[in-house]
Amino acid sequence: MFYGAVVWDPWLIVTQIVCLQCLYYLTLGVFMAILVGTRVSRMSLVYFFDYATLTFSTVTGWCVIASFLLSALAGAGCMLYLIERAKKCLDFSATLYIIHLFI
């Protein structure tokens, strides 16, 4: 079979989206624990989902921003391994951040 001829498999697509979402939050949690966890007395999900923590005025805000950027780079590596197609990477990354927006 040629590389361009791909069978449409919805279960594979859903599985890849779920796996990519889980790996994104896992890497974000690891980077948050390393960078933000050392700066605050108690970690909370506020640092994951509240936009007010993304600020340039505090060192903790810089650590949260760095965590999101490092998680995006790690997500690109995971996407390279999981998706294996350059044409689908934009779709999967947009899906990842749209799901994060709705959560």
Secondary structure, DSSP 8 states (H G I E B T S, - for coil): --SS-----HHHHHHHHHHHHHHHHHHHHHHHHHHTTTTSSS--THHHH-GGG--SSSHHHHHHHHHHHHHHHHHHHHHHHHT--HHHHHHHHHHHHHHHHH-
